[in-house]
Amino acid sequence: MEVKKEIIRSLAEQYNNEEYFRGDPIIFPKHFARIMLGESGIEGLGGKGELSGIKYTLQDVEIAAVIAAHLAWGRRDMIVRDCKRAFDEMNWQPYKYIMSGSYRNEDASLHRTIKWSEFAAICTRLKEFYTKAPSLEILTPDEIRVRIYGQKSDPKAANKKIHMMRRWMVRNDGIVDLGLWKSTSPASLVIPLDVHVHRSSRNLGITSRNSADITTAMEITRFLSRVFPGDPCKGDFALFAYAASIK
């Protein structure tokens, strides 16, 4: 058990590093967050004119996180390409675009099987939310699933993209994640469970469960809480790295 924990600690320390996430969808909310905080955005993002003079808010970052997480499916280069298409459509002003109420809405593909009409529906729900509340942080994962992504409530679902988005917004070590949601404790986060994290966890003996559901995600999270007290999702970096090493 101690050997297993040491492997996870070592991998997490190595891969909790921006170097490994330059081509990851987190670059989109991070781009808006950096500019919001008075820093330089991420090179190559921002559309024409590199956003000169545009001011960003927490809502811009949240919207970027919602869209980037929703498209985070498949090869990373394709995810980044299609996230750029989405933010080009928004003219790199997510909150202004959402509140305009006018969205690209057609059956053409935005990313794999995700159509522009699905993107438009998410935008519509985001506008409805922001007319009543200032931040998505108040929503539970299941509420994000239903009220933002428009899916049916499912208590058994792992909700990988939602827990990944929450990791981005909550973890606050100042390295990869953004740490902008200050009222949510990193200790409350749940591991974003996809096929890669599930495979790593089974190979490491963290879980023996075959189903990639919330029960499995919670079992893995409880183990990682013992490795990283108060910050279980730091282990996400280790499981990501371990999955890459055993392909």
C-alpha positions as CSV (number, residue, x, y, z in Angstrom):
1,M,0.0,0.0,0.0
2,E,2.8,2.5,0.9
3,V,4.6,1.7,-2.4
4,K,1.4,2.4,-4.3
5,K,1.0,5.7,-2.5
6,E,4.6,6.7,-3.2
7,I,4.1,6.0,-6.9
8,I,1.0,8.2,-6.9
9,R,2.7,11.0,-4.9
10,S,5.7,11.0,-7.2
11,L,3.7,11.0,-10.4
12,A,1.4,13.8,-9.1
13,E,4.4,16.0,-8.2
14,Q,5.9,15.5,-11.7
15,Y,2.8,16.0,-13.8
16,N,1.1,18.8,-11.8
17,N,3.0,21.0,-14.2
18,E,1.8,23.4,-16.9
19,E,4.3,21.8,-19.3
20,Y,2.0,18.8,-19.7
21,F,-1.1,20.8,-20.3
22,R,-0.2,23.2,-23.0
23,G,-2.4,21.3,-25.4
24,D,-5.2,20.5,-22.9
25,P,-8.7,22.1,-22.9
26,I,-7.9,23.8,-19.6
27,I,-5.9,26.4,-21.6
28,F,-9.2,28.1,-22.5
29,P,-10.6,29.0,-19.1
30,K,-7.0,29.6,-18.0
31,H,-6.5,32.1,-20.8
32,F,-9.5,34.2,-19.7
33,A,-8.6,33.8,-16.1
34,R,-5.1,35.1,-16.6
35,I,-6.3,38.2,-18.5
36,M,-9.0,38.8,-15.8
37,L,-6.2,38.8,-13.2
38,G,-4.1,41.3,-15.2
39,E,-1.6,38.7,-16.6
40,S,-0.8,37.8,-20.2
41,G,-3.1,35.4,-21.9
42,I,-2.0,32.1,-23.4
43,E,0.0,32.6,-26.6
44,G,-2.0,31.7,-29.7
45,L,-5.4,32.2,-28.2
46,G,-7.7,35.2,-28.2
47,G,-8.7,35.8,-31.8
48,K,-7.8,38.8,-33.9
49,G,-6.0,41.6,-32.1
50,E,-5.2,39.4,-29.1
51,L,-8.0,40.9,-27.0
52,S,-6.6,44.3,-26.6
53,G,-8.6,46.3,-24.1
54,I,-11.1,43.6,-23.4
55,K,-11.9,43.1,-19.7
56,Y,-12.9,39.6,-18.4
57,T,-14.9,38.5,-15.4
58,L,-15.4,35.3,-13.5
59,Q,-18.4,34.6,-15.8
60,D,-16.2,34.5,-18.9
61,V,-13.9,32.0,-17.2
62,E,-16.9,29.8,-16.1
63,I,-18.4,29.8,-19.5
64,A,-15.1,28.9,-21.1
65,A,-14.8,26.0,-18.6
66,V,-18.3,24.8,-19.4
67,I,-17.6,24.8,-23.1
68,A,-14.1,23.4,-23.0
69,A,-15.1,20.6,-20.6
70,H,-18.1,19.7,-22.8
71,L,-15.8,19.3,-25.8
72,A,-13.1,17.4,-23.9
73,W,-13.8,14.1,-25.7
74,G,-11.3,12.4,-28.0
75,R,-7.8,13.5,-29.2
76,R,-6.5,16.5,-27.5
77,D,-5.5,18.3,-30.7
78,M,-9.0,17.9,-32.1
79,I,-10.5,19.1,-28.8
80,V,-8.3,22.2,-28.8
81,R,-9.1,22.9,-32.5
82,D,-12.8,22.7,-31.9
83,C,-12.7,24.7,-28.7
84,K,-11.0,27.4,-30.8
85,R,-13.9,27.2,-33.3
86,A,-16.4,27.7,-30.4
87,F,-14.6,30.7,-29.0
88,D,-14.1,32.2,-32.4
89,E,-17.9,32.0,-32.8
90,M,-18.1,33.9,-29.4
91,N,-15.5,36.5,-30.7
92,W,-13.5,35.5,-27.6
93,Q,-16.1,37.3,-25.4
94,P,-18.0,34.4,-23.8
95,Y,-20.2,36.3,-21.3
96,K,-21.1,39.0,-23.9
97,Y,-22.0,36.3,-26.4
98,I,-24.1,34.4,-23.9
99,M,-26.1,37.4,-22.8
100,S,-26.7,38.5,-26.4
101,G,-29.1,35.6,-26.8
102,S,-28.1,35.1,-30.4
103,Y,-26.2,31.8,-31.0
104,R,-25.0,29.6,-33.9
105,N,-27.7,27.0,-34.0
106,E,-27.5,24.4,-36.7
107,D,-27.1,20.6,-37.2
108,A,-23.5,20.9,-38.4
109,S,-20.9,19.3,-36.2
110,L,-18.9,21.5,-33.8
111,H,-16.9,18.6,-32.3
112,R,-17.4,14.9,-33.3
113,T,-21.1,14.2,-32.6
114,I,-21.6,17.5,-30.7
115,K,-23.6,19.8,-33.0
116,W,-23.8,23.6,-33.0
117,S,-27.4,23.2,-31.9
118,E,-26.2,21.5,-28.7
119,F,-23.8,24.4,-28.2
120,A,-26.7,26.8,-28.6
121,A,-28.8,25.0,-26.1
122,I,-26.0,25.2,-23.5
123,C,-25.7,28.9,-24.2
124,T,-29.4,29.4,-23.7
125,R,-29.3,27.7,-20.4
126,L,-26.3,29.7,-19.3
127,K,-28.1,32.9,-20.1
128,E,-31.1,31.8,-18.1
129,F,-28.8,31.0,-15.2
130,Y,-26.8,34.2,-15.3
131,T,-30.0,36.3,-15.3
132,K,-30.7,35.0,-11.8
133,A,-27.3,34.3,-10.2
134,P,-23.7,35.5,-10.6
135,S,-21.7,32.3,-10.4
136,L,-22.0,28.6,-11.3
137,E,-20.2,27.7,-8.1
138,I,-23.6,27.6,-6.2
139,L,-24.7,24.6,-8.3
140,T,-24.1,20.9,-7.3
141,P,-22.7,18.6,-9.9
142,D,-26.1,17.2,-10.7
143,E,-27.5,20.7,-11.0
144,I,-24.8,21.5,-13.5
145,R,-25.7,18.3,-15.4
146,V,-29.4,19.3,-15.6
147,R,-29.5,23.1,-15.6
148,I,-26.4,23.8,-17.8
149,Y,-25.8,20.7,-19.9
150,G,-29.5,19.8,-20.2
151,Q,-29.2,16.1,-19.3
152,K,-31.5,14.1,-17.1
153,S,-30.6,13.8,-13.5
154,D,-28.6,10.5,-12.9
155,P,-27.4,9.8,-9.4
156,K,-25.2,7.0,-10.7
157,A,-23.4,8.9,-13.3
158,A,-19.7,9.7,-12.9
159,N,-20.1,13.1,-14.5
160,K,-16.5,13.2,-15.6
161,K,-16.6,16.5,-17.5
162,I,-18.4,18.2,-14.6
163,H,-16.0,17.0,-12.0
164,M,-13.1,18.0,-14.3
165,M,-14.5,21.5,-14.7
166,R,-14.9,21.8,-10.9
167,R,-11.3,20.6,-10.4
168,W,-10.2,23.4,-12.8
169,M,-12.2,26.0,-10.9
170,V,-11.5,25.0,-7.3
171,R,-8.0,23.6,-6.9
172,N,-5.8,26.4,-5.8
173,D,-2.2,25.4,-5.7
174,G,-1.4,28.0,-8.5
175,I,0.1,25.5,-10.9
176,V,-2.3,24.0,-13.5
177,D,-5.7,24.6,-12.0
178,L,-7.4,28.0,-11.5
179,G,-8.5,28.3,-7.9
180,L,-11.2,30.9,-8.6
181,W,-14.1,29.2,-6.7
182,K,-13.2,30.2,-3.2
183,S,-16.3,28.9,-1.4
184,T,-15.7,25.3,-2.4
185,S,-13.1,23.2,-0.6
186,P,-10.7,21.1,-2.7
187,A,-11.4,18.4,-0.2
188,S,-15.0,18.1,-1.5
189,L,-13.9,17.4,-5.1
190,V,-14.5,14.1,-6.8
191,I,-12.0,12.5,-9.2
192,P,-13.0,13.0,-12.9
193,L,-13.5,9.4,-13.9
194,D,-13.0,8.5,-17.5
195,V,-11.8,5.2,-19.1
196,H,-8.1,6.2,-18.6
197,V,-8.4,7.1,-14.9
198,H,-10.5,4.0,-14.4
199,R,-7.9,1.7,-16.1
200,S,-5.0,3.3,-14.0
201,S,-7.0,2.8,-10.8
202,R,-7.7,-0.8,-11.6
203,N,-4.1,-1.5,-12.5
204,L,-2.9,0.2,-9.3
205,G,-5.3,-1.8,-7.2
206,I,-7.2,1.3,-6.0
207,T,-10.5,-0.2,-7.2
208,S,-11.7,-3.6,-8.5
209,R,-15.0,-2.3,-9.8
210,N,-15.8,-2.7,-13.5
211,S,-18.3,0.1,-13.7
212,A,-17.1,3.7,-14.4
213,D,-19.8,5.2,-12.2
214,I,-20.0,7.5,-9.3
215,T,-19.6,4.7,-6.8
216,T,-16.2,3.9,-8.4
217,A,-15.3,7.6,-8.6
218,M,-16.0,8.0,-4.9
219,E,-14.0,4.9,-4.0
220,I,-11.0,6.2,-5.9
221,T,-11.5,9.7,-4.4
222,R,-11.5,8.2,-0.9
223,F,-8.2,6.5,-1.5
224,L,-6.7,9.6,-3.0
225,S,-7.9,11.6,0.1
226,R,-5.5,9.4,2.2
227,V,-2.7,10.1,-0.2
228,F,-3.4,13.9,-0.5
229,P,-5.4,14.9,2.6
230,G,-7.6,17.8,1.8
231,D,-6.8,17.7,-1.9
232,P,-7.8,14.3,-3.5
233,C,-7.9,15.6,-7.0
234,K,-4.2,16.2,-7.0
235,G,-4.2,12.5,-7.7
236,D,-5.8,13.1,-11.0
237,F,-2.4,14.1,-12.4
238,A,-0.9,10.9,-11.3
239,L,-3.6,8.7,-12.8
240,F,-3.4,10.7,-16.0
241,A,0.3,10.0,-16.2
242,Y,0.0,6.4,-15.2
243,A,-2.5,5.8,-18.0
244,A,-0.1,7.3,-20.5
245,S,2.7,5.1,-19.3
246,I,0.8,1.8,-19.8
247,K,-0.7,2.4,-23.2
